[in-house]
Amino acid sequence: MNPSLLPPHTLPPAIGLIIVGDEILSGRRSDKHLPRVIEMLGERGLSLAWAQVVGDDPDRITALLRQVFASRDVVFCCGGIGATPDDHTRQCAAAALGVELALHPQARALIEERMRDVATEQGLPYEPDRPDNVHRLNMGVFPTGADVIPNPYNKIPGFSCTGAGGARVHFVPGFPVMAWPMIESLLDHAYREWHRPRERQEKSVVVFGAMEATLTPLMLQIERDHPVKVFSLPSVDHPVHGRHIELGVKGEARAVASAYADLVAGLQSHQARLGPEMVRNL
C-alpha cells in the first residue's frame, strides 16, 4: 500500500534537524547541513518538518533536547560531539535524558582502532596511555543506553538515543564529510520502510476576493480528510493577478488529486472567484 494512504498513526514520523555551533550564529561559517538534509530526504520521498540552530550554550542545548526527547520525532543533530571545551552536545544529551555519561565499549574499540591506524600511517608505535590518546577516548563517552552510529570517514562514531516520548535523536559530527554519509546510512537502513516514491505534487488555484480567515475552516477540513498539507500564499501586489490568495495542497500525487477536488468544491460553495490553476511536481 502507498504509505501516503495509510492511517495517520502509521505515517512516517516528523523529521527534525538541529545544528549546533556558535560559528553558524556568528556568521563565521555558513551552514551547509540544512539544504543537504532537505535534499537527502527529498531523494527518499521524505521531508523535513522543522530545523533549529543553537549556539554552544549548554543550557539552551539541554532545554532543546529535553523538548525533543519528549516528542515522537526523528531528529538529526549535527555538531558539538567532539572532546574540546566548546563541545557540549554529549553532556547535554545525557542531562536532557536524566542519565549518566559512560565510555561506550564499541565506541572505545573504534576510537582505539582509529588511533592505531594513525600511528601506523605515521610510522610510529601505538601508545594507548599517551595523554592525548587517553583524551581522545572522551569522544566515545555517550549517554548511558546510547547506540553507536558508524563513521565511515575516520571511524570516530556518533550516537543515537531514544527519549521517553519515543523520539529517536541521532548525534553526528558537525563536519559535512562525516555527518552526511552517517545520516544517509541511517535513512537507508533504520528508516528505509518510510521511503516513498518521488511522485509528490503540489496543486493550487488563484482565489480572488476572499479572505484567509474565511477559508481557514475549509483548509482545516481538507487536512483532516486527506493525508496532504494545505498552503495559503496571499499576495497584495502581484503583477498579473493583483490582490489574491494562492490556495493549494501538496503531498503524494494520488492524495493531492482527491484533496484538490474537495478544495475546489469547497471554494465553489463559498462562491469564491477562481483564477488559474498551477501544478508542480516535487
Backbone bond lengths (Angstrom), bond angles and torsions (degrees), N, CA, C in turn:
res aa  C-N    CA-C-N  psi(-1)  N-CA   C-N-CA  omega(-1)  CA-C   N-CA-C  phi
1 M - - - 1.472 - - 1.518 109.61 -
2 N 1.320 115.31 145.03 1.460 120.51 177.37 1.528 109.20 -63.90
3 P 1.367 118.60 125.00 1.476 120.13 -178.00 1.508 113.47 -56.20
4 S 1.342 118.04 -29.38 1.462 119.51 -177.44 1.518 112.13 -69.33
5 L 1.343 117.31 -16.79 1.457 120.07 -178.15 1.526 112.61 -104.10
6 L 1.327 116.55 6.15 1.459 120.23 176.77 1.526 110.47 -73.87
7 P 1.324 118.58 160.20 1.471 120.90 175.36 1.522 110.23 -56.69
8 P 1.352 117.93 151.47 1.466 121.63 -175.33 1.512 114.76 -53.11
9 H 1.355 118.51 -35.60 1.454 119.30 -175.68 1.527 112.21 -72.12
10 T 1.344 118.11 -12.15 1.457 120.20 178.63 1.522 112.01 -104.38
11 L 1.317 117.84 3.61 1.457 120.97 178.78 1.523 109.87 -69.74
12 P 1.335 117.53 156.98 1.467 119.91 177.50 1.522 110.96 -55.79
13 P 1.334 117.60 149.14 1.464 120.12 178.91 1.519 110.33 -68.91
14 A 1.326 116.14 160.46 1.459 120.19 171.99 1.522 107.97 -65.91
15 I 1.326 116.34 140.52 1.463 121.34 -177.92 1.522 108.86 -113.36
16 G 1.317 116.02 128.35 1.461 121.34 -179.30 1.518 111.73 -121.48
17 L 1.323 114.97 163.83 1.465 121.79 179.66 1.522 109.26 -135.50
18 I 1.330 116.46 128.99 1.460 122.19 173.83 1.522 108.01 -115.61
19 I 1.324 116.07 130.74 1.461 122.15 178.06 1.518 107.17 -117.03
20 V 1.330 117.07 120.20 1.456 122.27 -174.53 1.526 109.97 -106.77
21 G 1.337 116.10 131.64 1.460 118.29 173.57 1.513 114.24 152.73
22 D 1.324 116.39 126.60 1.466 120.79 174.57 1.520 111.92 -59.39
23 E 1.337 116.35 -31.99 1.459 119.87 -175.14 1.519 112.68 -63.77
24 I 1.336 117.08 -25.27 1.467 120.26 177.02 1.522 109.64 -76.61
25 L 1.324 116.81 -44.63 1.460 121.16 -178.22 1.528 112.03 -68.83
26 S 1.332 116.77 -30.42 1.474 119.76 -179.77 1.517 112.47 -83.43
27 G 1.330 116.60 -14.35 1.458 119.68 -178.66 1.517 114.12 88.20
28 R 1.343 117.63 2.74 1.463 119.15 178.56 1.522 111.10 -66.15
29 R 1.328 115.77 -29.42 1.456 120.91 175.21 1.525 109.04 -134.09
30 S 1.319 115.43 146.31 1.461 120.89 176.90 1.521 108.84 -93.04
31 D 1.302 116.42 136.00 1.457 120.03 179.09 1.520 110.74 -68.72
32 K 1.315 115.81 133.92 1.465 121.91 175.61 1.524 111.67 -114.69
33 H 1.325 116.16 -10.77 1.457 118.83 -175.04 1.528 112.76 -69.63
34 L 1.322 117.67 -44.40 1.467 120.22 -174.03 1.523 112.28 -56.76
35 P 1.343 120.20 -54.76 1.469 118.15 -179.02 1.518 113.11 -63.32
36 R 1.343 117.43 -34.86 1.466 119.07 -178.44 1.523 111.39 -72.06
37 V 1.324 117.22 -39.84 1.462 119.03 178.61 1.530 110.14 -65.58
38 I 1.316 117.24 -40.56 1.470 120.20 175.79 1.528 109.95 -58.32
39 E 1.326 116.32 -42.46 1.464 121.34 179.55 1.524 111.40 -65.11
40 M 1.332 117.26 -45.56 1.463 120.62 179.66 1.525 111.38 -60.93
41 L 1.309 115.94 -43.03 1.460 119.46 178.77 1.519 111.13 -64.76
42 G 1.337 116.18 -44.29 1.460 120.33 -179.76 1.509 112.71 -59.90
43 E 1.329 116.35 -36.14 1.466 120.54 178.67 1.517 112.06 -63.54
44 R 1.323 116.15 -18.44 1.467 121.15 -178.41 1.528 111.62 -112.35
45 G 1.320 115.85 13.27 1.461 119.87 178.98 1.501 114.16 73.88
46 L 1.347 117.37 19.31 1.454 122.20 179.93 1.522 109.68 -112.70
47 S 1.310 116.93 170.14 1.462 120.15 -179.27 1.525 110.21 -143.98
48 L 1.312 114.87 157.86 1.462 121.92 -179.75 1.525 109.31 -88.49
49 A 1.338 116.17 129.10 1.464 120.62 -179.27 1.522 111.77 -86.58
50 W 1.347 116.90 -32.98 1.463 119.53 -177.94 1.530 109.46 -161.84
51 A 1.314 115.16 160.44 1.471 121.49 176.17 1.519 108.33 -148.13
52 Q 1.333 115.83 148.08 1.456 120.31 179.43 1.524 109.79 -147.01
53 V 1.334 115.01 138.41 1.463 121.56 174.50 1.520 107.55 -105.16
54 V 1.332 116.20 133.74 1.458 120.97 179.41 1.524 108.62 -134.68
55 G 1.311 116.61 140.30 1.455 120.87 -179.65 1.520 112.30 -77.18
56 D 1.325 115.57 -178.67 1.466 121.48 -177.87 1.528 111.14 -81.17
57 D 1.314 115.40 57.60 1.460 122.87 -179.49 1.524 107.73 -114.64
58 P 1.329 118.86 108.62 1.470 120.86 -174.94 1.522 114.16 -54.37
59 D 1.342 117.41 -40.22 1.467 119.38 -178.63 1.522 111.53 -64.38
60 R 1.328 116.60 -42.59 1.470 120.34 -180.00 1.530 111.49 -68.55
61 I 1.335 116.11 -41.77 1.464 119.33 179.15 1.522 110.16 -63.06
62 T 1.331 116.53 -44.60 1.472 120.46 -179.41 1.524 110.79 -62.70
63 A 1.332 116.95 -44.15 1.471 120.15 -179.57 1.527 110.99 -62.48
64 L 1.324 116.46 -42.39 1.462 120.12 179.52 1.523 110.56 -64.64
65 L 1.326 117.49 -45.49 1.457 120.50 -179.17 1.519 111.72 -66.31
66 R 1.321 116.94 -35.77 1.470 119.56 177.80 1.534 109.99 -61.65
67 Q 1.319 115.50 -41.19 1.471 120.44 177.91 1.525 110.77 -65.18
68 V 1.323 116.22 -42.65 1.464 120.82 -178.53 1.525 111.10 -66.24
69 F 1.334 117.17 -43.55 1.459 120.39 -178.81 1.532 112.24 -63.84
70 A 1.305 116.90 -22.00 1.469 120.38 178.13 1.524 112.23 -81.80
71 S 1.335 117.23 -8.90 1.458 121.84 -178.99 1.527 110.41 -91.61
72 R 1.338 115.34 -172.30 1.464 121.55 175.27 1.529 110.85 -111.26
73 D 1.331 117.31 12.37 1.458 121.41 -172.20 1.524 112.67 -75.37
74 V 1.319 114.14 160.65 1.462 122.55 166.08 1.521 106.09 -102.24
75 V 1.326 116.92 125.62 1.462 120.71 -171.40 1.526 110.09 -131.21
76 F 1.322 115.24 136.38 1.457 121.80 172.78 1.524 107.26 -106.92
77 C 1.322 116.00 127.65 1.463 121.78 -177.70 1.521 107.91 -118.23
78 C 1.327 116.81 117.88 1.461 122.67 -175.38 1.523 110.66 -107.52
79 G 1.339 116.07 120.55 1.452 120.18 171.88 1.510 114.96 108.41
80 G 1.337 114.69 154.49 1.451 121.72 172.44 1.502 115.97 81.38
81 I 1.352 118.52 15.77 1.471 118.59 -178.00 1.529 111.57 -106.02
82 G 1.328 116.67 14.25 1.462 119.82 176.56 1.522 111.10 -77.03
83 A 1.338 115.78 -160.95 1.470 120.01 -176.72 1.518 111.83 -126.10
84 T 1.346 117.19 27.76 1.459 120.89 176.03 1.530 108.67 -97.91
85 P 1.335 117.98 165.48 1.475 120.12 -174.49 1.526 115.02 -59.50
86 D 1.335 117.96 -23.66 1.459 119.12 -179.28 1.523 112.69 -93.15
87 D 1.316 117.71 7.91 1.470 121.71 176.83 1.525 109.01 -98.86
88 H 1.319 116.15 114.22 1.468 120.67 -174.28 1.525 113.67 -121.95
89 T 1.330 117.92 -5.12 1.462 119.68 -168.45 1.522 112.91 -63.04
90 R 1.328 117.83 -40.87 1.469 119.19 -179.90 1.527 111.29 -61.43
91 Q 1.332 115.47 -45.92 1.463 120.04 -179.43 1.531 110.95 -65.16
92 C 1.334 115.90 -39.23 1.469 120.13 -178.75 1.533 111.03 -68.47
93 A 1.322 116.88 -36.69 1.465 119.54 177.57 1.521 110.38 -62.65
94 A 1.338 116.75 -43.04 1.464 119.90 178.41 1.526 111.02 -63.41
95 A 1.331 116.37 -43.00 1.463 119.96 179.44 1.520 111.11 -63.21
96 A 1.330 116.86 -41.12 1.464 120.73 -179.34 1.525 111.45 -65.89
97 L 1.323 116.28 -32.41 1.469 120.72 179.66 1.524 112.48 -86.09
98 G 1.338 116.34 -16.12 1.452 120.08 -177.07 1.513 112.91 73.24
99 V 1.346 116.54 34.82 1.461 120.78 179.73 1.522 109.62 -125.56
100 E 1.328 115.93 170.33 1.455 121.56 178.65 1.529 110.77 -86.22
101 L 1.329 114.92 163.26 1.459 121.41 172.05 1.522 108.58 -95.11
102 A 1.337 116.18 145.07 1.466 120.29 178.27 1.517 108.85 -153.54
103 L 1.318 115.32 150.33 1.465 120.13 176.87 1.525 108.71 -70.39
104 H 1.335 116.07 118.48 1.458 121.73 -177.84 1.537 108.78 -75.43
105 P 1.330 118.67 126.88 1.471 120.14 -176.53 1.529 113.24 -56.67
106 Q 1.323 117.05 -42.84 1.467 119.47 -179.37 1.518 110.61 -68.30
107 A 1.334 116.57 -38.76 1.459 120.03 177.56 1.527 110.38 -63.96
108 R 1.313 115.89 -41.55 1.475 119.68 178.24 1.527 110.58 -58.18
109 A 1.321 116.66 -46.35 1.463 120.36 -178.58 1.531 110.96 -62.27
110 L 1.322 117.19 -40.39 1.462 120.85 -179.88 1.530 111.68 -67.61
111 I 1.336 116.00 -41.81 1.465 119.57 179.94 1.526 110.13 -66.62
112 E 1.333 116.95 -41.31 1.459 119.59 177.84 1.529 111.08 -64.36
113 E 1.325 116.46 -36.93 1.468 120.16 176.73 1.525 110.52 -63.23
114 R 1.305 115.69 -40.64 1.465 120.08 177.92 1.532 111.00 -64.10
115 M 1.317 117.15 -42.70 1.457 120.42 -179.61 1.530 110.98 -65.09
116 R 1.330 116.71 -36.62 1.461 119.81 176.10 1.522 110.62 -64.86
117 D 1.338 116.22 -42.10 1.463 120.43 178.83 1.524 111.35 -59.66
118 V 1.335 115.92 -44.69 1.469 120.27 -179.05 1.525 110.23 -63.79
119 A 1.329 116.71 -43.00 1.462 119.71 179.18 1.524 110.70 -61.17
120 T 1.322 116.88 -42.33 1.467 120.99 178.87 1.526 110.97 -63.16
121 E 1.339 116.60 -44.14 1.467 120.97 179.33 1.522 111.50 -60.51
122 Q 1.325 116.08 -34.35 1.465 120.86 -177.93 1.523 112.64 -89.47
123 G 1.322 116.80 -2.85 1.455 120.72 -179.12 1.516 113.59 69.25
124 L 1.356 115.37 31.03 1.466 120.74 -177.66 1.521 109.64 -117.45
125 P 1.333 117.44 157.81 1.464 119.44 175.39 1.528 110.36 -72.09
126 Y 1.315 115.79 147.93 1.460 120.10 176.49 1.519 108.91 -80.59
127 E 1.321 117.11 122.73 1.462 122.61 -177.46 1.528 109.19 -120.39
128 P 1.326 117.44 88.76 1.468 120.22 -175.34 1.518 114.54 -62.59
129 D 1.334 117.40 -25.22 1.464 120.22 -177.33 1.528 113.16 -90.54
130 R 1.317 117.27 -0.26 1.461 119.88 177.78 1.527 108.52 -63.61
131 P 1.328 119.05 137.01 1.473 121.01 -173.34 1.528 114.43 -51.81
132 D 1.341 118.18 -40.98 1.462 118.30 -178.35 1.525 111.32 -68.85
133 N 1.324 117.37 -33.40 1.463 119.72 177.69 1.529 111.19 -70.98
134 V 1.314 116.58 -38.88 1.474 119.95 175.93 1.525 109.92 -61.30
135 H 1.338 116.26 -41.40 1.464 120.31 179.93 1.526 111.37 -63.64
136 R 1.320 117.02 -35.31 1.471 119.89 -178.53 1.524 111.96 -62.46
137 L 1.314 117.24 -25.24 1.467 119.95 178.53 1.526 111.83 -63.54
138 N 1.336 117.16 -19.26 1.467 119.73 177.91 1.522 111.53 -61.10
139 M 1.336 117.24 -23.99 1.459 119.81 178.76 1.520 112.19 -69.89
140 G 1.343 116.55 -9.76 1.455 120.83 176.09 1.515 113.05 -106.47
141 V 1.332 116.51 11.28 1.466 121.31 177.16 1.529 107.61 -87.44
142 F 1.325 116.32 108.90 1.463 122.60 -174.21 1.533 110.39 -120.90
143 P 1.333 117.18 164.80 1.460 119.18 172.40 1.534 110.74 -58.36
144 T 1.298 116.80 141.03 1.463 120.67 178.70 1.527 110.71 -55.38
145 G 1.320 115.93 132.42 1.459 120.68 179.93 1.517 113.95 93.80
146 A 1.333 117.64 -3.23 1.465 121.23 -179.44 1.519 110.77 -70.02
147 D 1.327 115.36 154.65 1.458 122.78 172.95 1.523 109.18 -108.06
148 V 1.304 116.24 149.57 1.461 121.84 -178.23 1.528 111.30 -81.83
149 I 1.336 115.82 140.67 1.463 122.32 170.58 1.529 106.96 -108.78
150 P 1.332 118.90 114.61 1.465 120.61 -179.48 1.527 111.71 -61.47
151 N 1.313 114.95 144.89 1.464 122.34 178.98 1.528 107.67 -116.56
152 P 1.339 118.43 104.52 1.464 119.94 -176.14 1.518 113.70 -70.79
153 Y 1.322 117.71 -13.35 1.468 120.34 -176.87 1.524 112.07 -77.94
154 N 1.339 116.87 -51.16 1.468 118.53 -177.46 1.530 113.43 -140.38
155 K 1.328 116.71 13.05 1.476 123.63 175.04 1.526 114.52 73.60
156 I 1.352 118.88 -7.58 1.467 119.81 178.05 1.527 107.22 -76.01
157 P 1.332 119.07 112.30 1.460 119.99 -168.29 1.519 114.75 -79.82
158 G 1.322 113.72 160.90 1.448 121.79 164.57 1.520 107.93 -97.33
159 F 1.339 116.65 -167.71 1.461 118.78 -178.36 1.524 110.85 -151.32
160 S 1.314 115.46 157.20 1.464 123.02 178.92 1.517 109.61 -123.35
161 C 1.346 115.68 142.67 1.463 121.60 178.33 1.522 109.70 -134.25
162 T 1.311 115.92 150.08 1.461 122.26 177.09 1.523 109.54 -111.60
163 G 1.328 115.72 131.93 1.455 120.87 -179.62 1.514 112.60 -90.90
164 A 1.325 115.01 170.96 1.465 120.72 -179.22 1.516 111.93 -62.90
165 G 1.333 116.61 -29.49 1.457 119.79 179.69 1.511 113.95 -82.11
166 G 1.327 116.27 -4.57 1.460 120.38 -178.81 1.512 113.30 102.56
167 A 1.342 117.35 -5.97 1.460 120.34 179.26 1.525 110.21 -60.24
168 R 1.311 114.81 144.61 1.459 121.16 175.19 1.525 106.35 -118.38
169 V 1.339 117.21 115.88 1.459 121.87 -175.57 1.524 108.66 -114.45
170 H 1.320 115.32 127.24 1.456 122.12 -176.55 1.524 108.93 -111.24
171 F 1.313 115.90 120.63 1.457 122.47 -176.09 1.525 109.64 -103.32
172 V 1.333 115.69 120.77 1.464 121.39 -178.21 1.526 108.71 -129.01
173 P 1.345 117.76 163.72 1.465 119.44 179.87 1.520 112.25 -63.84
174 G 1.326 115.22 166.57 1.458 120.35 177.89 1.515 113.11 -80.88
175 F 1.328 117.92 -15.50 1.458 121.22 -179.15 1.528 110.36 -74.50
176 P 1.325 118.87 120.53 1.470 120.41 -179.46 1.520 114.16 -54.53
177 V 1.352 116.96 -38.22 1.463 120.05 -177.34 1.526 111.52 -61.78
178 M 1.315 117.04 -23.32 1.461 121.54 176.58 1.531 110.76 -97.57
179 A 1.332 115.83 -47.91 1.464 121.02 -172.29 1.526 112.53 -62.47
180 W 1.321 117.33 -45.01 1.463 119.22 -172.35 1.516 113.67 -65.43
181 P 1.351 119.88 -45.69 1.472 117.97 175.81 1.527 112.78 -62.30
182 M 1.333 116.62 -33.23 1.462 119.74 179.21 1.521 110.76 -67.70
183 I 1.331 116.99 -41.98 1.463 120.74 178.26 1.525 110.42 -66.34
184 E 1.326 116.65 -42.77 1.465 119.68 179.39 1.526 111.30 -61.11
185 S 1.328 116.73 -40.78 1.458 119.82 179.02 1.524 111.41 -62.80
186 L 1.334 116.27 -41.31 1.463 119.75 177.22 1.529 111.03 -62.81
187 L 1.318 116.40 -44.09 1.461 120.19 -179.94 1.527 111.85 -61.78
188 D 1.334 116.02 -37.77 1.458 120.03 -174.45 1.525 113.61 -86.84
189 H 1.321 117.37 -8.04 1.458 119.99 178.44 1.528 111.41 -120.23
190 A 1.312 117.38 -64.15 1.463 119.81 -177.45 1.523 112.81 -65.14
191 Y 1.333 116.88 -29.72 1.470 119.29 -173.85 1.527 112.86 -122.50
192 R 1.302 116.04 23.47 1.461 119.43 -178.89 1.527 112.06 -60.69
193 E 1.322 116.84 -34.35 1.471 119.49 -177.62 1.522 112.76 -63.08
194 W 1.348 116.74 -18.71 1.455 119.06 -178.48 1.535 112.82 -93.50
195 H 1.337 117.43 -2.83 1.461 118.50 178.73 1.524 110.00 -62.08
196 R 1.308 115.68 143.03 1.453 120.71 -178.43 1.526 109.58 -130.86
197 P 1.321 117.72 151.78 1.467 119.34 175.49 1.527 109.63 -59.41
198 R 1.321 115.45 149.89 1.465 119.41 -178.35 1.528 111.20 -83.49
199 E 1.317 115.22 46.94 1.462 120.47 178.23 1.526 108.65 -102.42
200 R 1.304 114.43 54.36 1.452 120.60 -179.62 1.525 109.54 -98.28
201 Q 1.307 114.22 148.30 1.465 119.00 -171.90 1.522 110.04 -145.26
202 E 1.311 113.90 153.59 1.456 122.06 174.49 1.523 107.16 -126.54
203 K 1.330 116.56 126.72 1.462 120.13 -179.10 1.523 108.60 -131.24
204 S 1.327 116.31 131.16 1.462 119.44 -174.96 1.522 110.48 -144.13
205 V 1.318 114.48 168.68 1.460 121.53 179.03 1.522 108.88 -140.80
206 V 1.320 115.96 146.15 1.460 121.26 175.51 1.525 108.45 -81.30
207 V 1.338 115.97 128.47 1.464 121.91 -178.30 1.527 108.32 -116.60
208 F 1.319 116.25 124.54 1.469 121.75 179.48 1.524 110.33 -102.62
209 G 1.317 115.75 147.17 1.457 121.28 170.59 1.507 115.41 67.22
210 A 1.330 118.28 28.35 1.462 120.50 178.78 1.525 109.20 -129.01
211 M 1.330 116.16 158.89 1.458 121.35 178.64 1.522 109.44 -111.82
212 E 1.332 115.54 143.89 1.461 119.74 -178.94 1.530 111.38 -57.40
213 A 1.330 116.71 -41.38 1.465 119.55 -177.79 1.525 111.06 -59.05
214 T 1.327 117.12 -37.01 1.458 121.11 179.89 1.524 111.68 -69.03
215 L 1.346 115.83 -33.45 1.460 120.64 -176.12 1.530 113.26 -89.86
216 T 1.328 117.86 -8.49 1.462 120.76 -176.33 1.526 113.36 -58.04
217 P 1.345 120.81 -43.92 1.471 119.38 177.37 1.524 112.59 -57.80
218 L 1.324 117.39 -37.80 1.465 120.32 177.80 1.531 110.35 -65.09
219 M 1.331 116.97 -43.27 1.461 120.35 179.59 1.524 110.92 -60.55
220 L 1.326 116.47 -44.39 1.460 120.42 179.82 1.526 111.29 -63.73
221 Q 1.323 116.21 -38.94 1.464 120.29 179.52 1.527 111.17 -64.46
222 I 1.341 116.85 -40.66 1.466 120.64 178.93 1.530 110.16 -61.49
223 E 1.322 118.01 -43.06 1.462 120.40 -179.67 1.532 111.69 -69.71
224 R 1.321 117.20 -28.79 1.468 119.68 176.70 1.531 110.87 -71.19
225 D 1.322 115.74 -36.07 1.461 120.82 -173.01 1.525 114.04 -89.50
226 H 1.331 117.21 -17.86 1.462 120.04 -173.47 1.534 110.98 -137.31
227 P 1.336 118.43 146.59 1.477 121.44 177.21 1.529 111.84 -80.11
228 V 1.331 116.18 62.31 1.462 122.79 -179.66 1.524 108.96 -134.76
229 K 1.320 115.12 170.73 1.458 121.18 170.43 1.520 108.59 -111.30
230 V 1.319 115.19 136.13 1.463 121.34 176.80 1.522 108.65 -97.00
231 F 1.319 117.38 138.76 1.461 120.29 176.61 1.524 109.91 -129.38
232 S 1.313 114.28 150.90 1.463 121.82 -178.93 1.523 108.23 -135.31
233 L 1.328 116.43 120.82 1.461 121.92 -177.39 1.529 109.47 -122.05
234 P 1.325 117.49 93.30 1.470 119.28 -179.87 1.528 111.28 -76.54
235 S 1.319 115.54 150.47 1.471 121.58 176.95 1.522 107.95 -140.92
236 V 1.325 115.90 140.40 1.465 119.67 -179.98 1.524 112.85 -110.38
237 D 1.345 116.67 -13.77 1.462 118.13 -175.45 1.523 112.67 -142.60
238 H 1.334 116.74 38.79 1.459 120.42 179.85 1.530 109.54 -63.13
239 P 1.342 118.55 135.74 1.458 120.37 -175.61 1.527 114.43 -65.99
240 V 1.334 117.63 -21.06 1.473 120.40 -179.25 1.525 111.33 -108.04
241 H 1.339 116.47 -48.68 1.466 120.07 -172.78 1.524 113.42 -97.14
242 G 1.321 118.18 -7.61 1.453 119.98 -178.65 1.521 111.47 64.20
243 R 1.323 116.54 -142.67 1.469 121.18 -179.20 1.527 109.25 -75.11
244 H 1.346 115.70 123.46 1.461 119.69 -178.47 1.522 109.99 -165.70
245 I 1.326 115.21 175.57 1.461 122.41 172.46 1.520 107.27 -124.50
246 E 1.328 116.09 130.14 1.465 119.23 169.79 1.525 106.29 -93.68
247 L 1.318 115.93 114.04 1.457 121.87 -175.36 1.518 109.19 -115.88
248 G 1.326 117.35 130.03 1.453 118.26 -177.13 1.510 113.68 -159.14
249 V 1.324 114.63 -176.53 1.457 122.71 179.52 1.521 108.53 -132.52
250 K 1.347 115.94 153.31 1.462 119.99 176.32 1.512 109.82 -142.87
251 G 1.328 114.70 147.37 1.455 121.16 -178.81 1.510 109.03 160.49
252 E 1.346 117.24 -156.22 1.450 120.92 176.68 1.533 109.46 -64.41
253 A 1.335 115.91 142.33 1.467 120.65 -171.25 1.528 112.66 -54.49
254 R 1.356 117.04 -42.81 1.464 119.08 -177.97 1.524 111.29 -65.68
255 A 1.318 115.98 -40.76 1.463 119.17 179.63 1.519 110.86 -69.00
256 V 1.334 116.84 -36.59 1.462 121.06 179.29 1.523 110.90 -61.82
257 A 1.333 117.48 -41.56 1.472 120.70 -178.00 1.520 110.74 -58.95
258 S 1.323 116.91 -46.70 1.462 121.02 -179.14 1.528 111.52 -68.60
259 A 1.348 116.21 -43.66 1.460 120.18 -179.06 1.516 111.69 -65.41
260 Y 1.322 116.07 -40.19 1.466 119.63 -178.41 1.530 110.91 -66.00
261 A 1.315 116.48 -37.91 1.464 119.61 177.76 1.524 110.25 -60.85
262 D 1.337 117.25 -42.75 1.460 120.50 178.44 1.529 111.02 -68.58
263 L 1.338 116.45 -35.03 1.463 119.92 178.27 1.521 110.72 -63.00
264 V 1.310 116.66 -47.22 1.469 120.33 -179.81 1.524 110.38 -64.07
265 A 1.325 116.93 -41.52 1.467 119.94 178.58 1.527 110.22 -61.28
266 G 1.331 116.57 -40.01 1.448 119.90 177.99 1.514 112.67 -66.43
267 L 1.320 116.94 -39.28 1.463 120.72 177.88 1.525 110.53 -64.69
268 Q 1.312 115.75 -39.24 1.471 119.12 178.94 1.520 111.35 -66.01
269 S 1.333 116.40 -33.98 1.464 119.03 178.06 1.520 111.38 -69.19
270 H 1.361 116.17 -23.40 1.462 121.31 174.71 1.531 110.99 -85.45
271 Q 1.332 115.39 0.40 1.465 122.11 -178.39 1.540 111.05 58.44
272 A 1.336 114.78 34.76 1.464 119.65 177.39 1.526 109.52 -74.85
273 R 1.321 115.54 146.75 1.464 120.93 177.34 1.523 108.34 -89.74
274 L 1.332 115.79 119.46 1.450 121.06 -173.34 1.518 111.66 -101.82
275 G 1.334 114.95 143.53 1.451 121.44 178.86 1.521 110.61 -112.53
276 P 1.337 117.26 -146.47 1.465 121.25 -176.56 1.534 112.84 -63.41
277 E 1.319 114.01 149.55 1.455 120.70 174.00 1.527 109.07 -101.05
278 M 1.337 116.46 151.33 1.457 121.54 179.48 1.513 109.15 -133.51
279 V 1.327 115.94 140.61 1.456 122.54 177.68 1.521 108.14 -129.61
280 R 1.329 115.62 132.97 1.470 120.23 178.58 1.512 108.91 -137.58
281 N 1.327 116.13 128.95 1.463 120.79 175.58 1.528 108.41 -82.60
282 L 1.333 116.49 134.18 1.453 121.44 -176.38 1.523 111.84 -97.91
